[in-house]
């Protein structure tokens, strides 16, 4: 009457190939992203909380986190600096407002410069 532990494991986790394919299909179905020409991104210079060091901040992006990270990667590579993404914002280290605006417009985004 004692069951092997491997028999019990089959009840908790499905090992059939069909169930694994269903999970992959669910991950592939994403909400369609908004095209670049329909988005307005705001570019500003920010020094608050950075000990006087400037950072270029890009806000207003609407899309998935993966798309945001990919856009941030391209911007950081073109500027040759570091940065980060969080809460739908892209932070580029240094004052690269003009360069970032040109790159975003070249990709088809509408941009607005915030501040001087």
Biopython code that builds the backbone (N, CA, C, O; Angstrom):
import numpy as np
from Bio.PDB.StructureBuilder import StructureBuilder

atoms = [
    (1, "UNK", "N", (0.802, -1.185, 0.000)),
    (1, "UNK", "CA", (0.000, 0.000, 0.000)),
    (1, "UNK", "C", (0.853, 1.260, 0.000)),
    (1, "UNK", "O", (0.356, 2.322, -0.373)),
    (2, "UNK", "N", (2.060, 1.186, 0.386)),
    (2, "UNK", "CA", (2.900, 2.371, 0.400)),
    (2, "UNK", "C", (3.254, 2.764, -1.029)),
    (2, "UNK", "O", (3.764, 1.959, -1.808)),
    (3, "UNK", "N", (2.972, 4.010, -1.346)),
    (3, "UNK", "CA", (3.281, 4.489, -2.687)),
    (3, "UNK", "C", (4.694, 5.059, -2.709)),
    (3, "UNK", "O", (5.215, 5.568, -1.717)),
    (4, "UNK", "N", (5.260, 4.949, -3.848)),
    (4, "UNK", "CA", (6.577, 5.513, -4.033)),
    (4, "UNK", "C", (6.455, 7.041, -4.066)),
    (4, "UNK", "O", (5.432, 7.545, -4.529)),
    (5, "UNK", "N", (7.422, 7.775, -3.610)),
    (5, "UNK", "CA", (7.349, 9.236, -3.580)),
    (5, "UNK", "C", (7.289, 9.823, -4.978)),
    (5, "UNK", "O", (6.774, 10.925, -5.164)),
    (6, "UNK", "N", (7.807, 9.105, -5.961)),
    (6, "UNK", "CA", (7.762, 9.590, -7.344)),
    (6, "UNK", "C", (6.331, 9.575, -7.877)),
    (6, "UNK", "O", (5.965, 10.421, -8.693)),
    (7, "UNK", "N", (5.512, 8.609, -7.415)),
    (7, "UNK", "CA", (4.111, 8.564, -7.825)),
    (7, "UNK", "C", (3.356, 9.781, -7.277)),
    (7, "UNK", "O", (2.515, 10.355, -7.968)),
    (8, "UNK", "N", (3.651, 10.161, -6.066)),
    (8, "UNK", "CA", (2.998, 11.330, -5.473)),
    (8, "UNK", "C", (3.448, 12.622, -6.149)),
    (8, "UNK", "O", (2.679, 13.580, -6.229)),
    (9, "UNK", "N", (4.659, 12.654, -6.624)),
    (9, "UNK", "CA", (5.184, 13.846, -7.270)),
    (9, "UNK", "C", (4.404, 14.169, -8.544)),
    (9, "UNK", "O", (4.219, 15.339, -8.881)),
    (10, "UNK", "N", (3.955, 13.151, -9.239)),
    (10, "UNK", "CA", (3.176, 13.352, -10.457)),
    (10, "UNK", "C", (1.868, 14.070, -10.199)),
    (10, "UNK", "O", (1.352, 14.744, -11.090)),
    (11, "UNK", "N", (1.320, 13.942, -9.005)),
    (11, "UNK", "CA", (0.072, 14.628, -8.680)),
    (11, "UNK", "C", (0.299, 16.124, -8.463)),
    (11, "UNK", "O", (-0.567, 16.936, -8.789)),
    (12, "UNK", "N", (1.438, 16.485, -7.924)),
    (12, "UNK", "CA", (1.698, 17.892, -7.617)),
    (12, "UNK", "C", (2.184, 18.655, -8.850)),
    (12, "UNK", "O", (1.840, 19.823, -9.031)),
    (13, "UNK", "N", (2.973, 18.007, -9.690)),
    (13, "UNK", "CA", (3.546, 18.659, -10.849)),
    (13, "UNK", "C", (3.241, 17.836, -12.098)),
    (13, "UNK", "O", (3.517, 16.638, -12.152)),
    (14, "UNK", "N", (2.680, 18.487, -13.075)),
    (14, "UNK", "CA", (2.391, 17.796, -14.321)),
    (14, "UNK", "C", (3.659, 17.696, -15.143)),
    (14, "UNK", "O", (4.351, 18.691, -15.358)),
    (15, "UNK", "N", (3.962, 16.492, -15.602)),
    (15, "UNK", "CA", (5.165, 16.312, -16.398)),
    (15, "UNK", "C", (4.830, 16.008, -17.849)),
    (15, "UNK", "O", (5.706, 15.626, -18.626)),
    (16, "UNK", "N", (3.568, 16.176, -18.216)),
    (16, "UNK", "CA", (3.194, 15.916, -19.597)),
    (16, "UNK", "C", (3.675, 17.063, -20.485)),
    (16, "UNK", "O", (3.641, 18.217, -20.057)),
    (17, "UNK", "N", (4.118, 16.779, -21.700)),
    (17, "UNK", "CA", (4.616, 17.831, -22.584)),
    (17, "UNK", "C", (3.532, 18.833, -22.978)),
    (17, "UNK", "O", (3.853, 19.984, -23.276)),
    (18, "UNK", "N", (2.260, 18.432, -22.988)),
    (18, "UNK", "CA", (1.186, 19.346, -23.368)),
    (18, "UNK", "C", (1.049, 20.495, -22.389)),
    (18, "UNK", "O", (0.812, 21.630, -22.802)),
    (19, "UNK", "N", (1.194, 20.224, -21.095)),
    (19, "UNK", "CA", (1.031, 21.289, -20.103)),
    (19, "UNK", "C", (2.176, 22.293, -20.178)),
    (19, "UNK", "O", (1.975, 23.474, -19.896)),
    (20, "UNK", "N", (3.362, 21.849, -20.552)),
    (20, "UNK", "CA", (4.486, 22.767, -20.669)),
    (20, "UNK", "C", (4.296, 23.693, -21.865)),
    (20, "UNK", "O", (4.662, 24.866, -21.787)),
    (21, "UNK", "N", (3.741, 23.206, -22.958)),
    (21, "UNK", "CA", (3.515, 24.038, -24.128)),
    (21, "UNK", "C", (2.443, 25.087, -23.863)),
    (21, "UNK", "O", (2.524, 26.191, -24.402)),
    (22, "UNK", "N", (1.450, 24.773, -23.055)),
    (22, "UNK", "CA", (0.402, 25.730, -22.734)),
    (22, "UNK", "C", (0.981, 26.930, -21.996)),
    (22, "UNK", "O", (0.577, 28.065, -22.249)),
    (23, "UNK", "N", (1.920, 26.693, -21.092)),
    (23, "UNK", "CA", (2.535, 27.790, -20.348)),
    (23, "UNK", "C", (3.338, 28.695, -21.277)),
    (23, "UNK", "O", (3.321, 29.915, -21.112)),
    (24, "UNK", "N", (4.043, 28.114, -22.254)),
    (24, "UNK", "CA", (4.822, 28.921, -23.183)),
    (24, "UNK", "C", (3.910, 29.772, -24.057)),
    (24, "UNK", "O", (4.242, 30.920, -24.356)),
    (25, "UNK", "N", (2.768, 29.231, -24.473)),
    (25, "UNK", "CA", (1.847, 29.988, -25.298)),
    (25, "UNK", "C", (1.255, 31.155, -24.527)),
    (25, "UNK", "O", (1.043, 32.224, -25.099)),
    (26, "UNK", "N", (0.984, 30.973, -23.243)),
    (26, "UNK", "CA", (0.444, 32.054, -22.427)),
    (26, "UNK", "C", (1.466, 33.177, -22.291)),
    (26, "UNK", "O", (1.094, 34.350, -22.308)),
    (27, "UNK", "N", (2.738, 32.842, -22.157)),
    (27, "UNK", "CA", (3.769, 33.857, -22.018)),
    (27, "UNK", "C", (3.957, 34.627, -23.324)),
    (27, "UNK", "O", (4.265, 35.819, -23.292)),
    (28, "UNK", "N", (3.777, 33.964, -24.481)),
    (28, "UNK", "CA", (3.987, 34.608, -25.758)),
    (28, "UNK", "C", (2.872, 35.585, -26.092)),
    (28, "UNK", "O", (3.103, 36.548, -26.823)),
    (29, "UNK", "N", (1.675, 35.364, -25.576)),
    (29, "UNK", "CA", (0.570, 36.265, -25.837)),
    (29, "UNK", "C", (0.740, 37.513, -24.975)),
    (29, "UNK", "O", (0.566, 37.473, -23.757)),
    (30, "UNK", "N", (1.084, 38.624, -25.633)),
    (30, "UNK", "CA", (1.288, 39.874, -24.916)),
    (30, "UNK", "C", (0.280, 40.890, -25.426)),
    (30, "UNK", "O", (-0.289, 40.741, -26.507)),
    (31, "UNK", "N", (0.077, 41.903, -24.640)),
    (31, "UNK", "CA", (-0.777, 42.969, -25.107)),
    (31, "UNK", "C", (-0.024, 43.740, -26.189)),
    (31, "UNK", "O", (1.182, 43.958, -26.069)),
    (32, "UNK", "N", (-0.718, 44.147, -27.227)),
    (32, "UNK", "CA", (-0.017, 44.867, -28.286)),
    (32, "UNK", "C", (0.512, 46.202, -27.757)),
    (32, "UNK", "O", (-0.190, 46.929, -27.055)),
    (33, "UNK", "N", (1.746, 46.503, -28.105)),
    (33, "UNK", "CA", (2.349, 47.729, -27.605)),
    (33, "UNK", "C", (1.930, 48.907, -28.476)),
    (33, "UNK", "O", (1.557, 48.740, -29.637)),
    (34, "UNK", "N", (1.998, 50.080, -27.901)),
    (34, "UNK", "CA", (1.640, 51.301, -28.608)),
    (34, "UNK", "C", (2.789, 51.659, -29.539)),
    (34, "UNK", "O", (3.942, 51.644, -29.109)),
    (35, "UNK", "N", (2.515, 51.980, -30.801)),
    (35, "UNK", "CA", (3.602, 52.327, -31.728)),
    (35, "UNK", "C", (4.336, 53.588, -31.287)),
    (35, "UNK", "O", (3.793, 54.418, -30.557)),
    (36, "UNK", "N", (5.562, 53.712, -31.737)),
    (36, "UNK", "CA", (6.418, 54.826, -31.321)),
    (36, "UNK", "C", (5.828, 56.175, -31.713)),
    (36, "UNK", "O", (5.947, 57.139, -30.956)),
    (37, "UNK", "N", (5.197, 56.263, -32.874)),
    (37, "UNK", "CA", (4.694, 57.560, -33.329)),
    (37, "UNK", "C", (3.465, 58.016, -32.552)),
    (37, "UNK", "O", (3.049, 59.165, -32.699)),
    (38, "UNK", "N", (2.876, 57.160, -31.736)),
    (38, "UNK", "CA", (1.714, 57.516, -30.919)),
    (38, "UNK", "C", (2.096, 57.886, -29.486)),
    (38, "UNK", "O", (1.232, 58.263, -28.695)),
    (39, "UNK", "N", (3.383, 57.782, -29.143)),
    (39, "UNK", "CA", (3.828, 58.048, -27.780)),
    (39, "UNK", "C", (4.571, 59.378, -27.695)),
    (39, "UNK", "O", (5.300, 59.756, -28.611)),
    (40, "UNK", "N", (4.378, 60.069, -26.601)),
    (40, "UNK", "CA", (5.122, 61.296, -26.318)),
    (40, "UNK", "C", (5.986, 61.036, -25.098)),
    (40, "UNK", "O", (5.482, 60.728, -24.018)),
    (41, "UNK", "N", (7.294, 61.163, -25.285)),
    (41, "UNK", "CA", (8.236, 60.952, -24.193)),
    (41, "UNK", "C", (8.763, 62.297, -23.719)),
    (41, "UNK", "O", (9.053, 63.182, -24.524)),
    (42, "UNK", "N", (8.882, 62.440, -22.412)),
    (42, "UNK", "CA", (9.350, 63.671, -21.807)),
    (42, "UNK", "C", (10.786, 63.481, -21.345)),
    (42, "UNK", "O", (11.098, 62.533, -20.625)),
    (43, "UNK", "N", (11.668, 64.403, -21.770)),
    (43, "UNK", "CA", (13.091, 64.305, -21.457)),
    (43, "UNK", "C", (13.465, 65.498, -20.585)),
    (43, "UNK", "O", (13.218, 66.646, -20.956)),
    (44, "UNK", "N", (14.058, 65.225, -19.430)),
    (44, "UNK", "CA", (14.425, 66.303, -18.520)),
    (44, "UNK", "C", (15.768, 66.026, -17.869)),
    (44, "UNK", "O", (16.232, 64.887, -17.822)),
    (45, "UNK", "N", (16.380, 67.086, -17.370)),
    (45, "UNK", "CA", (17.626, 66.984, -16.635)),
    (45, "UNK", "C", (17.286, 66.999, -15.152)),
    (45, "UNK", "O", (16.545, 67.866, -14.688)),
    (46, "UNK", "N", (17.821, 66.054, -14.420)),
    (46, "UNK", "CA", (17.487, 65.909, -13.005)),
    (46, "UNK", "C", (18.765, 65.861, -12.180)),
    (46, "UNK", "O", (19.698, 65.130, -12.511)),
    (47, "UNK", "N", (18.803, 66.648, -11.095)),
    (47, "UNK", "CA", (19.960, 66.655, -10.195)),
    (47, "UNK", "C", (19.567, 66.334, -8.759)),
    (47, "UNK", "O", (20.430, 66.213, -7.890)),
    (48, "UNK", "N", (18.281, 66.196, -8.508)),
    (48, "UNK", "CA", (17.807, 66.008, -7.137)),
    (48, "UNK", "C", (18.240, 64.655, -6.582)),
    (48, "UNK", "O", (18.045, 63.621, -7.220)),
    (49, "UNK", "N", (18.824, 64.673, -5.399)),
    (49, "UNK", "CA", (19.198, 63.442, -4.720)),
    (49, "UNK", "C", (20.390, 62.730, -5.323)),
    (49, "UNK", "O", (20.587, 61.536, -5.095)),
    (50, "UNK", "N", (21.198, 63.467, -6.105)),
    (50, "UNK", "CA", (22.350, 62.836, -6.752)),
    (50, "UNK", "C", (23.654, 63.569, -6.427)),
    (50, "UNK", "O", (24.624, 63.473, -7.178)),
    (51, "UNK", "N", (23.676, 64.287, -5.331)),
    (51, "UNK", "CA", (24.870, 65.026, -4.896)),
    (51, "UNK", "C", (25.385, 65.977, -5.976)),
    (51, "UNK", "O", (26.595, 66.111, -6.160)),
    (52, "UNK", "N", (24.480, 66.631, -6.681)),
    (52, "UNK", "CA", (24.856, 67.608, -7.690)),
    (52, "UNK", "C", (25.180, 67.036, -9.047)),
    (52, "UNK", "O", (25.401, 67.792, -9.993)),
    (53, "UNK", "N", (25.214, 65.729, -9.171)),
    (53, "UNK", "CA", (25.494, 65.107, -10.469)),
    (53, "UNK", "C", (24.211, 65.101, -11.292)),
    (53, "UNK", "O", (23.124, 64.869, -10.763)),
    (54, "UNK", "N", (24.345, 65.355, -12.572)),
    (54, "UNK", "CA", (23.164, 65.431, -13.427)),
    (54, "UNK", "C", (22.853, 64.072, -14.049)),
    (54, "UNK", "O", (23.731, 63.231, -14.244)),
    (55, "UNK", "N", (21.579, 63.897, -14.349)),
    (55, "UNK", "CA", (21.114, 62.673, -14.998)),
    (55, "UNK", "C", (19.980, 63.050, -15.944)),
    (55, "UNK", "O", (19.157, 63.906, -15.616)),
    (56, "UNK", "N", (19.932, 62.432, -17.091)),
    (56, "UNK", "CA", (18.865, 62.651, -18.051)),
    (56, "UNK", "C", (17.769, 61.644, -17.750)),
    (56, "UNK", "O", (18.025, 60.444, -17.653)),
    (57, "UNK", "N", (16.546, 62.139, -17.604)),
    (57, "UNK", "CA", (15.410, 61.311, -17.227)),
    (57, "UNK", "C", (14.400, 61.297, -18.361)),
    (57, "UNK", "O", (13.965, 62.354, -18.819)),
    (58, "UNK", "N", (14.022, 60.105, -18.821)),
    (58, "UNK", "CA", (13.027, 59.945, -19.886)),
    (58, "UNK", "C", (11.795, 59.301, -19.262)),
    (58, "UNK", "O", (11.875, 58.199, -18.720)),
    (59, "UNK", "N", (10.650, 59.990, -19.339)),
    (59, "UNK", "CA", (9.407, 59.486, -18.765)),
    (59, "UNK", "C", (8.323, 59.464, -19.825)),
    (59, "UNK", "O", (8.484, 60.027, -20.908)),
    (60, "UNK", "N", (7.211, 58.806, -19.503)),
    (60, "UNK", "CA", (6.057, 58.777, -20.393)),
    (60, "UNK", "C", (6.019, 57.584, -21.320)),
    (60, "UNK", "O", (5.161, 57.532, -22.201)),
    (61, "UNK", "N", (6.923, 56.611, -21.157)),
    (61, "UNK", "CA", (6.936, 55.437, -22.031)),
    (61, "UNK", "C", (5.786, 54.514, -21.679)),
    (61, "UNK", "O", (5.565, 54.198, -20.510)),
    (62, "UNK", "N", (5.053, 54.082, -22.703)),
    (62, "UNK", "CA", (3.955, 53.134, -22.512)),
    (62, "UNK", "C", (4.277, 51.866, -23.288)),
    (62, "UNK", "O", (4.330, 51.876, -24.518)),
    (63, "UNK", "N", (4.486, 50.800, -22.579)),
    (63, "UNK", "CA", (4.821, 49.525, -23.187)),
    (63, "UNK", "C", (5.254, 48.554, -22.116)),
    (63, "UNK", "O", (5.137, 48.832, -20.922)),
    (64, "UNK", "N", (5.756, 47.416, -22.547)),
    (64, "UNK", "CA", (6.176, 46.388, -21.606)),
    (64, "UNK", "C", (7.534, 46.744, -21.006)),
    (64, "UNK", "O", (8.253, 47.599, -21.521)),
    (65, "UNK", "N", (7.865, 46.073, -19.914)),
    (65, "UNK", "CA", (9.152, 46.301, -19.270)),
    (65, "UNK", "C", (10.307, 45.898, -20.177)),
    (65, "UNK", "O", (11.361, 46.533, -20.170)),
    (66, "UNK", "N", (10.103, 44.837, -20.961)),
    (66, "UNK", "CA", (11.159, 44.402, -21.873)),
    (66, "UNK", "C", (11.432, 45.459, -22.937)),
    (66, "UNK", "O", (12.588, 45.710, -23.280)),
    (67, "UNK", "N", (10.380, 46.079, -23.459)),
    (67, "UNK", "CA", (10.563, 47.134, -24.458)),
    (67, "UNK", "C", (11.258, 48.346, -23.845)),
    (67, "UNK", "O", (12.098, 48.977, -24.485)),
    (68, "UNK", "N", (10.901, 48.668, -22.594)),
    (68, "UNK", "CA", (11.528, 49.784, -21.896)),
    (68, "UNK", "C", (13.018, 49.512, -21.696)),
    (68, "UNK", "O", (13.847, 50.394, -21.923)),
    (69, "UNK", "N", (13.354, 48.312, -21.279)),
    (69, "UNK", "CA", (14.754, 47.963, -21.062)),
    (69, "UNK", "C", (15.542, 47.975, -22.368)),
    (69, "UNK", "O", (16.706, 48.373, -22.387)),
    (70, "UNK", "N", (14.917, 47.543, -23.451)),
    (70, "UNK", "CA", (15.585, 47.545, -24.751)),
    (70, "UNK", "C", (15.839, 48.974, -25.226)),
    (70, "UNK", "O", (16.916, 49.271, -25.743)),
    (71, "UNK", "N", (14.860, 49.857, -25.056)),
    (71, "UNK", "CA", (15.049, 51.260, -25.424)),
    (71, "UNK", "C", (16.144, 51.890, -24.571)),
    (71, "UNK", "O", (16.983, 52.628, -25.090)),
    (72, "UNK", "N", (16.148, 51.613, -23.284)),
    (72, "UNK", "CA", (17.181, 52.144, -22.387)),
    (72, "UNK", "C", (18.560, 51.629, -22.787)),
    (72, "UNK", "O", (19.541, 52.373, -22.746)),
    (73, "UNK", "N", (18.633, 50.374, -23.169)),
    (73, "UNK", "CA", (19.920, 49.800, -23.588)),
    (73, "UNK", "C", (20.461, 50.522, -24.814)),
    (73, "UNK", "O", (21.650, 50.832, -24.887)),
    (74, "UNK", "N", (19.577, 50.791, -25.786)),
    (74, "UNK", "CA", (20.014, 51.497, -26.998)),
    (74, "UNK", "C", (20.465, 52.920, -26.681)),
    (74, "UNK", "O", (21.469, 53.387, -27.219)),
    (75, "UNK", "N", (19.732, 53.607, -25.813)),
    (75, "UNK", "CA", (20.108, 54.973, -25.456)),
    (75, "UNK", "C", (21.439, 55.007, -24.718)),
    (75, "UNK", "O", (22.286, 55.854, -25.002)),
    (76, "UNK", "N", (21.628, 54.094, -23.777)),
    (76, "UNK", "CA", (22.876, 54.056, -23.009)),
    (76, "UNK", "C", (24.055, 53.730, -23.918)),
    (76, "UNK", "O", (25.143, 54.281, -23.748)),
    (77, "UNK", "N", (23.846, 52.846, -24.874)),
    (77, "UNK", "CA", (24.920, 52.475, -25.793)),
    (77, "UNK", "C", (25.303, 53.655, -26.675)),
    (77, "UNK", "O", (26.489, 53.924, -26.867)),
    (78, "UNK", "N", (24.321, 54.356, -27.211)),
    (78, "UNK", "CA", (24.597, 55.500, -28.072)),
    (78, "UNK", "C", (25.277, 56.642, -27.317)),
    (78, "UNK", "O", (26.116, 57.346, -27.880)),
    (79, "UNK", "N", (24.924, 56.825, -26.063)),
    (79, "UNK", "CA", (25.538, 57.897, -25.255)),
    (79, "UNK", "C", (26.867, 57.456, -24.651)),
    (79, "UNK", "O", (27.684, 58.298, -24.278)),
    (80, "UNK", "N", (27.092, 56.159, -24.551)),
    (80, "UNK", "CA", (28.337, 55.645, -23.992)),
    (80, "UNK", "C", (28.422, 55.801, -22.485)),
    (80, "UNK", "O", (29.508, 55.973, -21.933)),
    (81, "UNK", "N", (27.275, 55.741, -21.819)),
    (81, "UNK", "CA", (27.245, 55.910, -20.367)),
    (81, "UNK", "C", (26.357, 54.840, -19.750)),
    (81, "UNK", "O", (25.762, 54.027, -20.458)),
    (82, "UNK", "N", (26.274, 54.848, -18.437)),
    (82, "UNK", "CA", (25.416, 53.920, -17.713)),
    (82, "UNK", "C", (24.063, 54.530, -17.452)),
    (82, "UNK", "O", (23.790, 55.672, -17.822)),
    (83, "UNK", "N", (23.229, 53.757, -16.814)),
    (83, "UNK", "CA", (21.898, 54.223, -16.473)),
    (83, "UNK", "C", (21.082, 53.079, -15.918)),
    (83, "UNK", "O", (21.604, 52.004, -15.624)),
    (84, "UNK", "N", (19.775, 53.331, -15.778)),
    (84, "UNK", "CA", (18.902, 52.295, -15.237)),
    (84, "UNK", "C", (17.473, 52.542, -15.693)),
    (84, "UNK", "O", (17.154, 53.582, -16.270)),
    (85, "UNK", "N", (16.624, 51.561, -15.420)),
    (85, "UNK", "CA", (15.194, 51.690, -15.684)),
    (85, "UNK", "C", (14.459, 51.270, -14.427)),
    (85, "UNK", "O", (14.807, 50.277, -13.788)),
    (86, "UNK", "N", (13.431, 52.043, -14.078)),
    (86, "UNK", "CA", (12.569, 51.654, -12.966)),
    (86, "UNK", "C", (11.305, 52.485, -13.016)),
    (86, "UNK", "O", (11.332, 53.664, -13.368)),
    (87, "UNK", "N", (10.212, 51.864, -12.666)),
    (87, "UNK", "CA", (8.902, 52.512, -12.616)),
    (87, "UNK", "C", (8.544, 53.213, -13.918)),
    (87, "UNK", "O", (7.951, 54.291, -13.892)),
    (88, "UNK", "N", (8.888, 52.627, -15.044)),
    (88, "UNK", "CA", (8.535, 53.207, -16.337)),
    (88, "UNK", "C", (9.393, 54.394, -16.735)),
    (88, "UNK", "O", (9.032, 55.125, -17.657)),
    (89, "UNK", "N", (10.515, 54.606, -16.068)),
    (89, "UNK", "CA", (11.407, 55.717, -16.369)),
    (89, "UNK", "C", (12.771, 55.184, -16.779)),
    (89, "UNK", "O", (13.217, 54.133, -16.318)),
    (90, "UNK", "N", (13.423, 55.940, -17.662)),
    (90, "UNK", "CA", (14.784, 55.617, -18.072)),
    (90, "UNK", "C", (15.688, 56.704, -17.517)),
    (90, "UNK", "O", (15.428, 57.890, -17.718)),
    (91, "UNK", "N", (16.741, 56.312, -16.823)),
    (91, "UNK", "CA", (17.692, 57.246, -16.261)),
    (91, "UNK", "C", (19.026, 57.045, -16.974)),
    (91, "UNK", "O", (19.590, 55.951, -16.956)),
    (92, "UNK", "N", (19.526, 58.112, -17.604)),
    (92, "UNK", "CA", (20.816, 58.086, -18.294)),
    (92, "UNK", "C", (21.753, 58.989, -17.503)),
    (92, "UNK", "O", (21.411, 60.140, -17.229)),
    (93, "UNK", "N", (22.927, 58.488, -17.133)),
    (93, "UNK", "CA", (23.862, 59.268, -16.334)),
    (93, "UNK", "C", (24.475, 60.373, -17.182)),
    (93, "UNK", "O", (25.009, 60.121, -18.262)),
    (94, "UNK", "N", (24.391, 61.600, -16.680)),
    (94, "UNK", "CA", (24.983, 62.737, -17.373)),
    (94, "UNK", "C", (23.944, 63.570, -18.097)),
    (94, "UNK", "O", (22.770, 63.208, -18.160)),
    (95, "UNK", "N", (24.396, 64.703, -18.648)),
    (95, "UNK", "CA", (23.524, 65.618, -19.362)),
    (95, "UNK", "C", (23.559, 65.280, -20.857)),
    (95, "UNK", "O", (24.415, 65.772, -21.592)),
    (96, "UNK", "N", (22.633, 64.450, -21.290)),
    (96, "UNK", "CA", (22.546, 64.031, -22.685)),
    (96, "UNK", "C", (21.165, 64.323, -23.259)),
    (96, "UNK", "O", (20.682, 63.585, -24.118)),
    (97, "UNK", "N", (20.523, 65.399, -22.790)),
    (97, "UNK", "CA", (19.155, 65.703, -23.236)),
    (97, "UNK", "C", (19.061, 65.838, -24.749)),
    (97, "UNK", "O", (18.215, 65.198, -25.375)),
    (98, "UNK", "N", (19.920, 66.663, -25.346)),
    (98, "UNK", "CA", (19.834, 66.912, -26.781)),
    (98, "UNK", "C", (20.076, 65.637, -27.589)),
    (98, "UNK", "O", (19.365, 65.360, -28.555)),
    (99, "UNK", "N", (21.061, 64.884, -27.195)),
    (99, "UNK", "CA", (21.392, 63.642, -27.906)),
    (99, "UNK", "C", (20.265, 62.613, -27.777)),
    (99, "UNK", "O", (19.928, 61.936, -28.749)),
    (100, "UNK", "N", (19.687, 62.495, -26.584)),
    (100, "UNK", "CA", (18.595, 61.551, -26.352)),
    (100, "UNK", "C", (17.368, 61.960, -27.158)),
    (100, "UNK", "O", (16.697, 61.111, -27.745)),
    (101, "UNK", "N", (17.071, 63.261, -27.189)),
    (101, "UNK", "CA", (15.919, 63.741, -27.969)),
    (101, "UNK", "C", (16.111, 63.415, -29.445)),
    (101, "UNK", "O", (15.174, 62.958, -30.100)),
    (102, "UNK", "N", (17.300, 63.640, -29.975)),
    (102, "UNK", "CA", (17.568, 63.326, -31.386)),
    (102, "UNK", "C", (17.409, 61.838, -31.670)),
    (102, "UNK", "O", (16.836, 61.460, -32.692)),
    (103, "UNK", "N", (17.906, 61.000, -30.783)),
    (103, "UNK", "CA", (17.808, 59.550, -30.984)),
    (103, "UNK", "C", (16.359, 59.081, -30.915)),
    (103, "UNK", "O", (15.938, 58.250, -31.720)),
    (104, "UNK", "N", (15.593, 59.607, -29.962)),
    (104, "UNK", "CA", (14.191, 59.208, -29.827)),
    (104, "UNK", "C", (13.380, 59.663, -31.038)),
    (104, "UNK", "O", (12.526, 58.920, -31.522)),
    (105, "UNK", "N", (13.638, 60.873, -31.531)),
    (105, "UNK", "CA", (12.932, 61.352, -32.711)),
    (105, "UNK", "C", (13.299, 60.539, -33.941)),
    (105, "UNK", "O", (12.453, 60.320, -34.808)),
    (106, "UNK", "N", (14.543, 60.088, -34.033)),
    (106, "UNK", "CA", (14.968, 59.243, -35.148)),
    (106, "UNK", "C", (14.245, 57.894, -35.134)),
    (106, "UNK", "O", (14.027, 57.292, -36.185)),
    (107, "UNK", "N", (13.876, 57.423, -33.943)),
    (107, "UNK", "CA", (13.144, 56.167, -33.827)),
    (107, "UNK", "C", (11.647, 56.357, -33.987)),
    (107, "UNK", "O", (10.900, 55.378, -33.994)),
    (108, "UNK", "N", (11.186, 57.615, -34.117)),
    (108, "UNK", "CA", (9.787, 57.876, -34.382)),
    (108, "UNK", "C", (8.981, 58.344, -33.182)),
    (108, "UNK", "O", (7.771, 58.536, -33.308)),
    (109, "UNK", "N", (9.596, 58.536, -32.034)),
    (109, "UNK", "CA", (8.890, 59.006, -30.847)),
    (109, "UNK", "C", (8.707, 60.515, -30.917)),
    (109, "UNK", "O", (9.550, 61.231, -31.456)),
    (110, "UNK", "N", (7.601, 60.983, -30.369)),
    (110, "UNK", "CA", (7.405, 62.413, -30.160)),
    (110, "UNK", "C", (8.052, 62.740, -28.830)),
    (110, "UNK", "O", (7.878, 62.005, -27.857)),
    (111, "UNK", "N", (8.799, 63.838, -28.774)),
    (111, "UNK", "CA", (9.487, 64.185, -27.537)),
    (111, "UNK", "C", (9.161, 65.605, -27.126)),
    (111, "UNK", "O", (8.873, 66.467, -27.956)),
    (112, "UNK", "N", (9.214, 65.825, -25.827)),
    (112, "UNK", "CA", (9.064, 67.153, -25.257)),
    (112, "UNK", "C", (10.167, 67.335, -24.234)),
    (112, "UNK", "O", (10.418, 66.463, -23.403)),
    (113, "UNK", "N", (10.818, 68.481, -24.310)),
    (113, "UNK", "CA", (11.893, 68.799, -23.388)),
    (113, "UNK", "C", (11.311, 69.520, -22.192)),
    (113, "UNK", "O", (10.608, 70.518, -22.346)),
    (114, "UNK", "N", (11.597, 69.025, -21.007)),
    (114, "UNK", "CA", (11.107, 69.638, -19.776)),
    (114, "UNK", "C", (12.262, 70.410, -19.154)),
    (114, "UNK", "O", (13.360, 69.874, -19.009)),
    (115, "UNK", "N", (12.026, 71.646, -18.791)),
    (115, "UNK", "CA", (13.063, 72.465, -18.175)),
    (115, "UNK", "C", (13.842, 73.228, -19.222)),
    (115, "UNK", "O", (13.561, 73.127, -20.416)),
    (116, "UNK", "N", (14.841, 74.006, -18.762)),
    (116, "UNK", "CA", (15.640, 74.896, -19.606)),
    (116, "UNK", "C", (16.287, 74.267, -20.706)),
    (116, "UNK", "O", (16.982, 74.931, -21.475)),
]
sb = StructureBuilder()
sb.init_structure("model")
sb.init_model(0)
sb.init_chain("A")
sb.init_seg("    ")
for serial, (resi, resn, name, xyz) in enumerate(atoms, 1):
    if name == "N":
        sb.init_residue(resn, " ", resi, " ")
    sb.init_atom(name, np.array(xyz, "f"), 0.0, 1.0, " ", f" {name:<3s}", serial, name[0])
structure = sb.get_structure()
